[in-house]
Amino acid sequence: MLPLVSLVFLLKSVQAVPEAFSPRPSSQAVLSSQDVHNDLQEIPKSFDFCPPVDRIPHQFPYIGPEYRWWDKTVWDVLGSLEQTRSFADVLRPFDDFVSRLSDPDLNTTVWAAAAAADSAIPRWCQGQALHECLANHISPHWVPTIRELSMPNTPTLLRPSTLNGEARIHISLSVPDSATGEVALMVNRHSRIVQHDIMARNGIIHVVDSYFPPLVPMMTFIDCSLTDEGGYSLIRRAVQHADFAGELERAQLYGATFFVPDDAAFGELDPPYLEFLFRDEGRDVLKTLLRGHLVPNRTLFSNAFYDADRAAAASSKTSNSMETPSQVKHVDDKGSWYSYQVNPSRNSSEVQSRSQSQSQPGCYRVPWGHRQFVLETLRPGEELTVDIARAGGFIDLRVQGSAGNGGARARAKVKIADFLCSDGVVHIVDRVLI
């Protein structure tokens, strides 16, 4: 397989053409939930990325010649390989997982924890939490490495009752090794992918070095994962001082998007005003300010959007659930999870007659373009406008607040996107939106 650095270089080349991020016409600038939910549907602004193809197992293109392909199901392959056999043993008691991974008509990608003996299973995956933990290691889609590089948040089988859609795992590149300069793909900024693209008849297996940590509520994430040393002391103080956790509990949200300012962002406020916010008399003002940074019942990832309709459906659920196999069968058409061409021959005569909107055989459709979302916040009458520009896996998010009393609209850049939580997503911004 080509080194990851080479893959990154190939995809980074798209950054050299910023003009491709031209907005759509104004009549289409603001997209409703019916227009686009996420990049897992066909993207009008896109281009074809054609990696060298040696073979197309399962009629899917692949990135290079050095892969492992098995004429077995994912379940059989998991049980056959030494590094994944113990993970298969952990899955075995759950008939729903075994049935799905054994079904040749279903596409699945598994991130299998290597050498997952019982003693290696972390406490957060033990007991009743084990099923949810394993569900978050399985996606009902075909996700080879080339797709991981251009899709930062991948849906899984886990369905948290507090989220208005399927849970996702975050795929990102590690910091380059100080000695070798090598990078690796990380899952949820925690687990390293140590082996890629073991291809089965009905899916793909990636081997990771550990189980994924559990998803936690946004307020728990801010309190426990954002540290003072990392530059998040003020937002941690703010949510505690304003009792914002209680505020969200009373709101009974199903999914949310929280744009969180870091210490540097708070530091741009006038010192007397900042000091006032953290006094008793400023508590209500601080709570109102935080409300203006949170979008209720709409979860906007950098590459996906769960709208309020999903939140309404989620409100009727009482527990975590997983879709049955019949609900997630793959469809090979333009409305599928991502665009690809399934012709096994690159020289097929159909290539000449195919519409220009379709990918060439052996090519992946790379999302490319601009989206804008106008989202109501938890503060009544206030909206945030979010602009997302992307070229494959390179995604830029900008946020604008509402203009108050004829003043200028606060503008912020998302510094770090996609901290995934059980009840929404957190993005770190460089300005306080007031």
Phi and psi in degrees as a GROMACS rama.xvg file:
@    title "Ramachandran Plot"
@    xaxis  label "Phi"
@    yaxis  label "Psi"
@TYPE xy
-61.5169  144.452  LEU-2
-59.3053  148.72  PRO-3
-59.8818  -33.3296  LEU-4
-61.1163  -38.2371  VAL-5
-65.4412  -39.745  SER-6
-63.0811  -43.3166  LEU-7
-61.8163  -41.4394  VAL-8
-61.6503  -41.7561  PHE-9
-62.1439  -42.9985  LEU-10
-76.7682  -28.9217  LEU-11
-68.6276  -21.5449  LYS-12
-60.3706  -22.1826  SER-13
-71.6564  -16.6966  VAL-14
-67.1845  -17.6369  GLN-15
-75.386  -2.13236  ALA-16
-124.673  72.3863  VAL-17
-63.7858  -21.7811  PRO-18
-63.0453  -19.0897  GLU-19
-67.2329  -11.9677  ALA-20
-89.1363  25.5191  PHE-21
-62.673  138.457  SER-22
-67.0838  160.547  PRO-23
-72.5019  167.016  ARG-24
-54.8475  152.362  PRO-25
-58.7624  -30.3473  SER-26
-67.2053  -17.8236  SER-27
-117.075  10.5016  GLN-28
-66.9333  -41.2243  ALA-29
-99.6334  119.161  VAL-30
-98.4677  133.725  LEU-31
-84.3411  174.039  SER-32
-62.7126  -24.7638  SER-33
-76.3765  -24.332  GLN-34
-73.7394  -51.3818  ASP-35
-158.047  131.38  VAL-36
-95.8324  -40.8509  HIS-37
-168.44  179.57  ASN-38
-81.0818  8.18873  ASP-39
-87.2429  4.16961  LEU-40
-113.366  173.246  GLN-41
-60.8701  133.262  GLU-42
-105.148  118.578  ILE-43
-60.2312  -40.8777  PRO-44
-90.6072  101.829  LYS-45
-158.946  171.769  SER-46
-143.641  166.648  PHE-47
-95.2037  130.831  ASP-48
-108.133  119.752  PHE-49
-114.522  90.9693  CYS-50
-72.288  161.577  PRO-51
-65.3317  126.509  PRO-52
-113.101  123.839  VAL-53
-95.4632  -36.2334  ASP-54
-156.861  151.996  ARG-55
-120.848  81.6029  ILE-56
-65.654  144.066  PRO-57
58.304  21.2819  HIS-58
61.8069  24.9101  GLN-59
-112.33  137.68  PHE-60
-69.4881  155.732  PRO-61
-136.326  166.852  TYR-62
-82.9877  -23.8385  ILE-63
-169.255  179.351  GLY-64
-80.4809  -22.3724  PRO-65
-93.2986  78.6512  GLU-66
-128.778  168.163  TYR-67
-110.905  118.802  ARG-68
-121.152  130.451  TRP-69
-117.451  138.247  TRP-70
-89.089  51.922  ASP-71
-137.839  167.322  LYS-72
-76.752  165.244  THR-73
-57.1426  -41.6626  VAL-74
-62.1568  -43.3975  TRP-75
-65.9917  -39.2133  ASP-76
-66.6861  -42.1044  VAL-77
-56.9014  -40.2365  LEU-78
-77.7031  -13.9813  GLY-79
-91.72  -27.0569  SER-80
-91.8788  136.16  LEU-81
-60.7242  -39.8737  GLU-82
-74.9796  -13.9102  GLN-83
-118.952  -2.13478  THR-84
-61.9104  -39.971  ARG-85
-68.73  -32.3142  SER-86
-65.7626  -38.9137  PHE-87
-61.9427  -37.4845  ALA-88
-63.627  -35.2848  ASP-89
-69.2773  -35.8411  VAL-90
-73.2199  -27.1729  LEU-91
-54.5004  -39.0425  ARG-92
-66.6702  -12.3461  PRO-93
-102.838  104.933  PHE-94
-61.5395  -33.0867  ASP-95
-65.2155  -39.2314  ASP-96
-69.3044  -45.9403  PHE-97
-61.0761  -42.4675  VAL-98
-62.6464  -43.8095  SER-99
-65.4768  -47.8529  ARG-100
-71.3387  -16.81  LEU-101
-93.5374  -11.4953  SER-102
-80.9451  115.324  ASP-103
-69.7171  -12.4067  PRO-104
-92.9529  1.76578  ASP-105
-116.759  136.429  LEU-106
-91.6955  136.969  ASN-107
-146.958  144.407  THR-108
-121.547  132.039  THR-109
-119.34  132.427  VAL-110
-101.636  95.6647  TRP-111
-88.8328  128.306  ALA-112
-71.4634  127.757  ALA-113
-72.1394  141.567  ALA-114
47.5698  50.4201  ALA-115
-87.0091  65.7  ALA-116
-67.3859  161.153  ALA-117
-53.2855  -37.9446  ASP-118
-68.8244  -18.7001  SER-119
-93.5073  -8.35218  ALA-120
-72.5274  121.415  ILE-121
-66.4854  160.723  PRO-122
-62.1222  -30.3352  ARG-123
-71.3274  -10.6051  TRP-124
-107.487  9.90817  CYS-125
-98.6034  161.152  GLN-126
67.7034  -138.565  GLY-127
-67.3577  -19.0742  GLN-128
-80.3276  -7.89807  ALA-129
-63.6996  -42.5123  LEU-130
-61.3228  -44.8442  HIS-131
-64.4596  -39.1459  GLU-132
-61.1019  -45.581  CYS-133
-69.4778  -36.7225  LEU-134
-59.674  -31.4337  ALA-135
-78.7432  -5.16652  ASN-136
-95.7958  0.902421  HIS-137
-127.535  128.715  ILE-138
-110.643  140.435  SER-139
-82.9737  33.1697  PRO-140
-141.36  167.494  HIS-141
-92.1187  109.806  TRP-142
-127.92  81.1919  VAL-143
-72.7952  173.649  PRO-144
-57.3695  -38.8384  THR-145
-61.7805  -31.1029  ILE-146
-78.0997  -36.0709  ARG-147
-58.1622  -38.3563  GLU-148
-68.5847  -24.0512  LEU-149
-111.775  8.5964  SER-150
-137.927  93.9422  MET-151
-68.9398  -23.3853  PRO-152
-129.392  113.987  ASN-153
-108.946  128.912  THR-154
-69.6222  147.044  PRO-155
-121.978  -175.75  THR-156
-80.0536  -11.5755  LEU-157
-73.7914  134.929  LEU-158
-124.652  88.8473  ARG-159
-64.3808  140.094  PRO-160
-70.05  -16.8091  SER-161
-99.3941  6.53816  THR-162
-119.462  142.517  LEU-163
-89.9994  48.0888  ASN-164
166.851  -177.855  GLY-165
-71.146  148.997  GLU-166
-67.0676  157.178  ALA-167
-130.465  158.707  ARG-168
-112.16  145.752  ILE-169
-98.6613  125.514  HIS-170
-105.62  127.146  ILE-171
-149.238  165.239  SER-172
-87.4569  143.103  LEU-173
-75.8167  166.361  SER-174
-67.0556  136.792  VAL-175
-55.844  139.157  PRO-176
-61.4914  133.617  ASP-177
-64.207  -28.0792  SER-178
-90.2451  -46.1286  ALA-179
-102.542  -19.2367  THR-180
78.1099  2.30589  GLY-181
-74.8127  150.501  GLU-182
-119.78  161.683  VAL-183
-135.831  159.252  ALA-184
-83.6128  133.482  LEU-185
-114.527  148.142  MET-186
-112.497  125.322  VAL-187
54.454  31.2096  ASN-188
56.061  25.6014  ARG-189
-134.758  -50.7526  HIS-190
-100.68  134.609  SER-191
-94.8423  133.919  ARG-192
-80.3651  116.04  ILE-193
-101.359  -15.7162  VAL-194
-147.548  132.877  GLN-195
-111.709  149.537  HIS-196
57.2677  54.7198  ASP-197
-85.7548  107.98  ILE-198
-95.5801  128.609  MET-199
-112.104  177.678  ALA-200
-63.2945  -32.9905  ARG-201
-122.659  23.7463  ASN-202
164.292  -165.932  GLY-203
-134.175  146.491  ILE-204
-119.239  127.535  ILE-205
-111.422  138.574  HIS-206
-99.7028  128.071  VAL-207
-114.863  159.316  VAL-208
-87.3916  -1.20443  ASP-209
-164.489  163.208  SER-210
-71.6675  150.815  TYR-211
-75.4954  140.798  PHE-212
-63.8781  154.983  PRO-213
-72.046  151.888  PRO-214
-72.794  138.277  LEU-215
-123.33  160.999  VAL-216
-60.5447  156.842  PRO-217
-58.1064  -42.1012  MET-218
-67.3473  -35.8636  MET-219
-66.8743  -40.6513  THR-220
-60.2139  -45.9759  PHE-221
-63.9341  -40.8711  ILE-222
-73.1931  -35.7471  ASP-223
-104.772  -28.146  CYS-224
-104.762  -29.4561  SER-225
-87.0535  120.754  LEU-226
-103.885  157.617  THR-227
-61.4135  -40.4378  ASP-228
-64.6969  -29.6355  GLU-229
-80.7479  -2.49864  GLY-230
95.4152  30.6488  GLY-231
-126.989  26.285  TYR-232
-66.8887  -37.0505  SER-233
-73.703  -38.2647  LEU-234
-68.6619  -33.3375  ILE-235
-66.0413  -42.9337  ARG-236
-64.3777  -38.5299  ARG-237
-64.8951  -47.3207  ALA-238
-67.6227  -29.9481  VAL-239
-74.0463  -46.2936  GLN-240
-62.4214  -37.4306  HIS-241
-89.3677  1.28397  ALA-242
48.7447  49.7889  ASP-243
-71.9008  -25.8688  PHE-244
-63.0906  -42.5231  ALA-245
-64.6791  -36.3275  GLY-246
-60.3653  -44.9228  GLU-247
-70.5607  -35.0893  LEU-248
-64.186  -40.8408  GLU-249
-68.7701  -29.4935  ARG-250
-74.0428  -17.4382  ALA-251
50.7029  61.6343  GLN-252
-82.2785  151.864  LEU-253
-125.876  87.5347  TYR-254
89.8198  148.403  GLY-255
-167.358  161.504  ALA-256
-125.622  122.941  THR-257
-118.596  116.955  PHE-258
-93.272  108.54  PHE-259
-103.11  118.419  VAL-260
-75.6445  141.486  PRO-261
-89.2512  -177.408  ASP-262
-60.0305  -38.3566  ASP-263
-62.7029  -36.8454  ALA-264
-67.1078  -46.3723  ALA-265
-62.0644  -33.2267  PHE-266
-65.4861  -16.8041  GLY-267
-79.7517  -11.7129  GLU-268
-73.0944  155.825  LEU-269
-59.9373  131.446  ASP-270
-52.5026  -44.158  PRO-271
-61.9221  -38.5671  PRO-272
-67.8075  -41.9834  TYR-273
-62.2638  -42.1893  LEU-274
-63.542  -39.6894  GLU-275
-60.7967  -41.2511  PHE-276
-57.6266  -32.1342  LEU-277
-98.1006  8.82568  PHE-278
-92.5411  164.735  ARG-279
-58.1837  -40.7902  ASP-280
-71.4609  -13.9439  GLU-281
-99.7219  3.1465  GLY-282
-60.491  -45.9959  ARG-283
-66.1073  -35.7099  ASP-284
-65.5073  -41.6625  VAL-285
-63.5583  -41.4653  LEU-286
-62.0901  -41.5558  LYS-287
-63.3582  -40.1131  THR-288
-61.8646  -44.1063  LEU-289
-65.8783  -37.0744  LEU-290
-58.3207  -35.1291  ARG-291
-72.7435  -7.19023  GLY-292
-102.906  -3.27139  HIS-293
-117.639  128.656  LEU-294
-100.723  114.741  VAL-295
-83.5641  143.81  PRO-296
61.1373  16.9543  ASN-297
-138.477  121.907  ARG-298
-111.617  109.78  THR-299
-108.678  101.881  LEU-300
-81.838  174.127  PHE-301
-69.2082  -18.996  SER-302
-134.934  19.4115  ASN-303
-159.158  154.744  ALA-304
-141.001  122.193  PHE-305
-104.752  122.127  TYR-306
-95.8452  -175.386  ASP-307
-68.5601  -27.003  ALA-308
-62.1874  -39.3602  ASP-309
-65.5227  -36.6121  ARG-310
-63.6147  -40.6702  ALA-311
-62.4381  -39.7087  ALA-312
-67.8998  -38.281  ALA-313
-67.085  -28.6028  ALA-314
-65.0652  -18.9238  SER-315
-87.2681  -5.87648  SER-316
-88.7311  149.943  LYS-317
-118.97  -6.37368  THR-318
-155.489  166.034  SER-319
-65.7061  148.774  ASN-320
-146.21  168.053  SER-321
-132.768  137.498  MET-322
-63.0215  144.943  GLU-323
-75.6934  156.708  THR-324
-55.5573  -35.0109  PRO-325
-65.9953  -19.1023  SER-326
-85.1801  -13.4062  GLN-327
-127.194  27.1421  VAL-328
-63.0227  142.104  LYS-329
-75.3622  142.443  HIS-330
-119.916  122.977  VAL-331
-89.8721  73.3633  ASP-332
-147.018  -175.547  ASP-333
-64.7107  -23.9672  LYS-334
-90.9547  13.5088  GLY-335
-73.9297  -179.707  SER-336
-60.1813  -39.325  TRP-337
-148.152  162.303  TYR-338
-86.8041  134.504  SER-339
-156.589  166.16  TYR-340
-110.442  128.82  GLN-341
-97.7698  4.26067  VAL-342
-65.01  126.329  ASN-343
-72.6025  -17.0945  PRO-344
-106.385  128.276  SER-345
-73.4564  -18.4362  ARG-346
-107.209  18.8453  ASN-347
-61.0127  144.404  SER-348
-63.2822  -20.3729  SER-349
-66.9802  -20.3378  GLU-350
-58.6974  -38.9048  VAL-351
-70.4386  -29.4955  GLN-352
-98.7479  -3.87911  SER-353
-72.4323  146.948  ARG-354
-62.3134  147.564  SER-355
-65.5501  -17.3601  GLN-356
-77.4228  -8.94968  SER-357
-97.1463  155.694  GLN-358
-78.7221  152.917  SER-359
-71.6751  155.659  GLN-360
-57.7274  138.422  PRO-361
80.382  10.2506  GLY-362
-119.051  151.344  CYS-363
-107.854  141.95  TYR-364
-80.2359  118.485  ARG-365
-96.8954  120.203  VAL-366
-60.0421  141.082  PRO-367
-158.726  121.592  TRP-368
148.2  -153.229  GLY-369
-135.399  138.714  HIS-370
-132.723  148.57  ARG-371
-131.679  135.34  GLN-372
-124.657  133.41  PHE-373
-108.654  116.616  VAL-374
-123.788  130.837  LEU-375
-74.6738  137.694  GLU-376
-94.8896  176.812  THR-377
-70.1113  -16.5256  LEU-378
-84.7287  117.255  ARG-379
-55.1722  134.084  PRO-380
81.0324  1.6498  GLY-381
-113.558  137.006  GLU-382
-122.946  155.981  GLU-383
-116.854  137.511  LEU-384
-106.596  120.207  THR-385
-112.691  121.642  VAL-386
-105.718  129.254  ASP-387
-122.53  120.215  ILE-388
-114.149  139.099  ALA-389
-149.374  151.774  ARG-390
-137.603  99.0819  ALA-391
63.8585  -125.046  GLY-392
-85.4606  -1.19422  GLY-393
-93.54  111.143  PHE-394
-129.085  133.011  ILE-395
-120.713  127.105  ASP-396
-115.705  132.586  LEU-397
-126.723  143.889  ARG-398
-126.771  137.265  VAL-399
-123.649  134.636  GLN-400
-86.3708  173.679  GLY-401
-72.4329  148.795  SER-402
-80.1356  123.163  ALA-403
-103.519  130.429  GLY-404
52.4568  40.4119  ASN-405
77.286  5.73136  GLY-406
-82.806  177.39  GLY-407
-73.0563  151.932  ALA-408
-80.7837  129.516  ARG-409
-67.1717  134.578  ALA-410
-119.535  139.009  ARG-411
-139.161  152.265  ALA-412
-107.049  137.719  LYS-413
-76.6534  115.094  VAL-414
-80.5202  -42.4594  LYS-415
-135.47  122.166  ILE-416
-103.415  156.399  ALA-417
69.2651  56.6522  ASP-418
-87.3818  108.604  PHE-419
-83.372  133.679  LEU-420
-129.145  168.344  CYS-421
-74.3207  -15.5167  SER-422
-125.521  17.0633  ASP-423
157.126  -155.436  GLY-424
-139.398  144.509  VAL-425
-113.181  131.312  VAL-426
-119.239  136.737  HIS-427
-90.5119  127.369  ILE-428
-117.451  159.55  VAL-429
-98.3618  5.60049  ASP-430
-142.096  148.087  ARG-431
-80.831  129.154  VAL-432
-86.7753  76.5602  LEU-433
